[in-house]
């Protein structure tokens, strides 16, 4: 039954990709869906793009092992998404393509180049662990080799992302979000009931599961919260969707509704993972949600949940694959190598880089043992690299170009060195994120704004001045 459902699902995704590809007329259609996404489509693609293997595998494994400790992950992500809601109108008004676009507009061209590096590294890694999660699904359910399953998932993801870009990503995301909601709404109450309800969980699960940090301790809990918070706040994957909205109003409403939808999904995943721990205490934590589908639900409902899991993984994979390809073409090639490139060439190169990065992501998926470990490294590289400069762009007019450059370089370098070359119990996010913040603040306080900066554009002073003048003009006309 699962194989039949899987075939139907994969065929449907490819058909949607082919349909979307027919609507792609230029690079704007491919990269930002012609900046014409309606509210329902925007809500679906924002929510599905934000959730993925990090949620149904990484977050679920935390809930399985640490109970309430996983809520720090959820709070971090939702807090970051709340900031995006606040910034949504401004993001759409900027009408850019990437996070490095914003760095150049606020700071300098060099900030754009440097900012593209952690984005490309982190997003390729994120695609890799999504592919790894697809391999889990196929290995657990139909007992095929995990690497073969990973290869199948990678092939489909790359194929329909290449075809339609943001158009195919957006419309497949809507379908996949609906599938996810149906699967989780069915599974969560059934899993909780099988575990004996809240009372049953409290009797079976370790007492630490119900502590404020789930046994992680404050330092450990913050190490879970911060990477996802930093990623969510400046997530280019979400920004690219904001840039694709029909207008500022749609962007604001879409961001708010997506935040609500994401909170609901994370609550359902938490319930399923906690129930899974009570019902199946000896399984690998990464399989917490999968096991509910295979060992608790009947074959039909289990298939629905498994396809829902697969769909949310796919929805995130295509988004994070398109984003770094956009960085390479727009932030490096088009901006500094060949500014006069024809639109057809831009479109071709973006599709080519989707394939290349997809291959790198596939190769990297075999590096880490668990999805959670892979996710935390990816989130930390991205957050430490660009979180503070992007947030400062919108909320601190004292941030300078030199401060931003120091922050990007320091955060990225310290993160990579500490994660891969230093054996320490101190979490990488404290080292990389701390270095990024300290360098941004200290260097900015010691330097002046450069001629390349556009502080006024981000502080709204120009807008307020125009509005004030318009009000004065209207008042004068009324008096006359």
N, C-alpha and C positions, 0 to 999 in steps of 0.2 A: 504493500500500500504506500509506504514511504517513497519507494523508487518511482512509482507512478506519479505521486504528488510532486516529487522533485523534478521529474521530467516536465510536467505541466508548468511548474513555476519557472524553470530555467528557460523554457520555450517562450513563455509570456514575457520575461525580461528581455529576451533577444528581439521579440516582435516589437515591443515598445521602443527599444533602441533603434530598430530599423525605421519605425514610424517617425521618431524624433529626428533621425538623420536626414529625412526628406525635407524637414523644415529648416535645417541649418544652411543659411545662405551666405553667412560671413562669420568672421571671428567673434563678433559681439554675440551672435546667436549661440555660438559654441561655448564661449566663456561665461557669459552672464545672461543667457536665455533671452537675448534681445532687450534686456531690462524691462521685461513685460510680464513677470510672474504675478498671477492674481493671488488674492488672500488665501483661498483654500489650498492652492498648490504650494504657496510659500510656507504655510503652517506645516504641511505634510513633509516638505523637504527639509525644513529647519529641524524639526523634531527627529526625523529619521536620520538626518545627517549628523546630529549631535550624539545620538545613541548608537551603539554598535557592539562589537565584541567586548569592548571595555566595560559595557554595562551588563550584558547577558553572560559574560564569562568572568572578567576581572572583578567587577563590583559584586557579582553573585558569589564568587569564591571568597571574597572578604566577608560577606554576610554569612556564608557557610562556616567559616573558620572563626570569625570574631563578632558575629551578631551585630550589636549596636555600633561597633567600631566602623562598620561599612557606611553608616549614615554620615560620617565625616566626609567620605567621598562624595556622597549625594549632596550634602550641604555646600561643599566646595564648588561642584559643578553648577548647582542652582544659583549660588551667589554670583558666579561669573556670568551666567546667562542673564541675571537681573541687571548687571551693568550693561550688557549688550542691549537690553530693552531700553535703558536710558539713552544709549548712544545710537539707537537704530535710525532715527530720523536724520541725524548728522551723517551717519555712514552712507545712507542712500543719497543724500544731497551731494556728498563728495563724488559719487558715481565713478569710483575707481574699480580696479580689478583684484588687487592683492594687498596684503599687509605691507610689503615693502613699498608699494605705491604711496601709502600713507607716510611711511618713514621718510621718503624723499620729499614729499609735499611739506612736511613739518620741519625736517632737518636738512637733508642734503642728498645728492646722488650717491655718495659713498655709503651713507646709512642704508640706502636701498640695497646696494650690492651685499653689504655685510648682513643685513637683516634677512636676505633671501637664503643664506646658508643654513641657519638653524631650522628655517621653515622646510626646506627641501629635505634635510636629514630626518627631521622628526616625522614629517608626513609620510615619507617613504617607509619609515619604520612602522607607523600606524597601519598602513596598508598591509605590511607584512604580517602583523599579528592578527589582522582581520582574516587574511588568507589562512593562517594557522588555525583559527577558530572554525573556518569552513571544513578544513581537514578533520577536525574533531567530530563534527556532525556526521560526516560520511563514514569515518572510521567506526564510530560508536554504533551507528544504526545499521549500516549494511556491511560492516566488517571488511572494508577495503583498506588497503595500506594508507596510512595517514598522509604520506607524501603524494600519493596518487590523488587522494581527495583534495589536497591543497592545490595540486596542479589543475584539477578540474575547476575549482573555484576561481583560481587566478585567471584561467582562460576566459571564463564567462565575464568576470569583472572587467578585464582589459578590453574584451570585445565590445560590450555595449557602451563603455565609456568612450572608446575610440569613435564609435559611430555618431553619437549624438551630443557628447559633451554635457553642458549644464542642462540642456533641454531633456536629454534622456535621463540624466541624473534626477532632475526635479520630478518628472512624471513617474519614473520607477519608484522614487522615494515615497510618493503618495500611496501607491499600491502597497508598498512594503510596510508603511506605517499602519495602514488599515489591517494588514495581515498580523502584524505584531500585536496590536490592540486586541484583536479577536482572540489570538492564541493565549495571551496573558490573562485576559478577563475570564476565559474558560478555566485556565490551569490554576490560578492563584486560590480561589475559594475551594476548589477540589483538593488541592495539596494541603491547605490549612485544615480542612475538615478531616482529612485522613490522618493528620498529625495530632488530632485531638483538640484543635482550636488553640487559643492563647493559653489556656490552662495546661493543655497537653505539652506545648512547647516549654513552658516554664518548669514542668516536672522533668522533662527529658534532657534539655540542653544544659550545658555548663552554666554556672552562675555568672561567669565573666561575660557571657553573651548579652547579659542584660545590664551591664555596667555602662557608664557614660562613654568610655573609650573602647569597650569590648575587649579589655585586657591588653590593648596596645600601649596604654600610657599616653600622657598628653603629647610628648615628643613624637611618639609613633603615629598618633592620630593626626597631628598637624602635618606629618610627612605624607599622609594619605590625602589630606584635604588640599594642601597647597599646589601640588602639580596639576590636579584636575581643575582647580580654581583658576590657575594662571593660564592653562590651555583654553578653558571655556571663555575667559574674558577677552582674549585676543585671538580667538580661533579663526584663522583665515577661511576655513571651510564655511563657517557661519557668516563671516563678513562677505564672502563671495555671493552668498544668497541674499544678503541685505542689498548688495549692489544690483542684484537681479530683480528686485521688487519693482512693481509698476510705478510706484511713487513713494514719497516719504510716509504718507498715512498708512499705506499697506505694509510698509516695513515695520512701523511701530506696532500696529495691531498684530501682525504676524509673529513678531518676536515675543510679545506678551502671551499670546495663545500657545505658542510653541513651548514657552517656559512652563505653563500650566500642564500641557500634555506630557512633557518630559518628567515633571514631578510625579504625575500619576503612574507613568511607566516604571519609574524607579521604585515606587512604593510596591507595585505588584511583583517586581523582580525580587525585592527584599523579602516579601512574604514567601515566595516560592523557594528561595534559597534557604531561609530559616526552616521551613517545613522539610526540605530535602535533608538537612542535617539531622533532624529528628527521625526521619523515616529511613534514611540510608547513611548511617554515620561513618562507614568505612570507605567511601568512594573518594577519588581525587576531587579536590574542591573545584577544579575547573569544569567538572561535569555536573555540578549541582543542579542546574536547570535541565540539562539534557536527560538526566536520570529520571526526573519526574515524568518526562515525556515518554521514555522507553519502558519504565518499570512500574509506573503508577496508573497513568491514563490508559484508556482502551485504545486499540490501534488507530481508530479514526481521529480521536481527539489528540492522541500523541503525535500523529502525523501533522495535524494542524499546528501544534505548538512547535514542532521541529522546523516546519517550513517558515513559521513566524520568526524563529531564532535565525534561521539562515537568511531570511529577508532583511532583517535589521543589520546583520553583518555585511551583507552585500551593499546595502544602502550607504553605509559609512565608507566602505572600501572605494566605491567609485568616486565619492566626493573627495576623499583624501588623495586619490590618484590624480584627479584633474587639477587640484590645487598646486602641487609642486611643478607639474608640467607647465602651468600658467606662469609660475615664478621664473622658470628657466627661459621661457620664450619672451615674456613681456618685460621682466625685471633685468634680464641680462642681455639676451640677443637683440631684442627690438630697441631697448633703451640705449645700449652702448656699442653694439656691433653693427647692426644694420637698421637704423631708424627709418629708412625709406622702404623697408620690405613691403611687398604687396600683400594684400589681405589673404590671398590664396596660399601664399607661402607661410604666413603666420598660422593659418589653420592647419596646413600640412605638418609643420614643425611641432605644433602642440600635440597633434595626434601621434606623431613619431615618439615624442618624449613620454606620452602616456604609456606606450608599449615598453620603452626602455626602462622607465622607473618601475613599471609593473614587474619586469624581469628581476630588477634589483630587490624589490620588495619580496618576491618569491624566494630569492636566495637567502635574504636575511631572516625569513620566517623560521629557518632551521637553526638559528643561532641560540635563541633563548628557550629554556625548558618550559616556561609557563607563559600564558597570555598576560597575566598580571605583571610579571617582572618586565616583560617587553613594553607593556603600556606605560609603566611608571618611568622607564628610561626615556621613552619618546616624549611624554608629557613634560618631563623635566628639561630636556634639551630645548624644547620649544619655549616653555615658560621662562627659563633662565635667560634665553637668548633675546626675546623680544617683548616680554610682558611689560616690564617697567618703562621702556621707551615709548611703547604704544599708549599705555595708560597716561603717562606724563604728557603725551601729545595733546590729549583732550582735557586733562585736569590740572596740569602744573605749567604755567607759562614761564617759570624760571628754568625749565629744562633747556639745555643748550645742545648744539650739534656735537661738540666734543664730548659732552657728558653722555649723550646717546651712543656715540661710537664706542666709547670706553665700556659702557654697559653691555652692548651687544657682544663685543669681543670677549670681555671678561667673563660674562655669564656663560657663553658657549664653550670657551676654552676650559674654564674651571670645571664645568659639568662633565665634559668628555674625559678630562684627565682624572678627575676623582672617581668617576663611574668605572672606567676601564683599566686604570693603572694604579689606583691607590686602594689598599685593602684596609678598610676602616668601617667601624660600626656607625659612624656619623652619616646620616642620609644625605645623598647627593643634592637634594633640593635645597638644603640649608647652605651648602657650600656654593653651588652655582647661583641660586637665587640671591643669596646674601651678597656675593661678589657683584652681581649685576646691580642691585639696589645701591650699595655703598658707592660704587664707581659712578653711577648716574648722579647721585646727590652731590658727592664731593667734587667731582670734576665740573659739574654744572655751576656750583657755587664759586668755583675758582676761575671760571671762564665767562666770556661774554657771548651774546648771540652773534651768529655769523650772518653774512649777507644772504645766504641761501635759505634761511629759515622763514617760515610763514606763521609766526606766532598768532597774529591777529585773526587769521582764518579759522583757527581752532578755538580761540577764546571768545568768539562771537562779538567782538567789539565793533567790527565793521557792520555786522547785521544790525546790532542795536542802534548804531548811529543812523543807519538808513531808515529804520523803523521810526526813530524819534523824529527825524526830519519829515517823514511822510505824515506823521500825526500832527506836527506843527503846521504843515501846509494845509491839511484838511481842516484844522481848527481855524486858521486864518480865513479860508474860503467860507466856512460856515458863518463866521462873524460878519463878513462882508455881506 
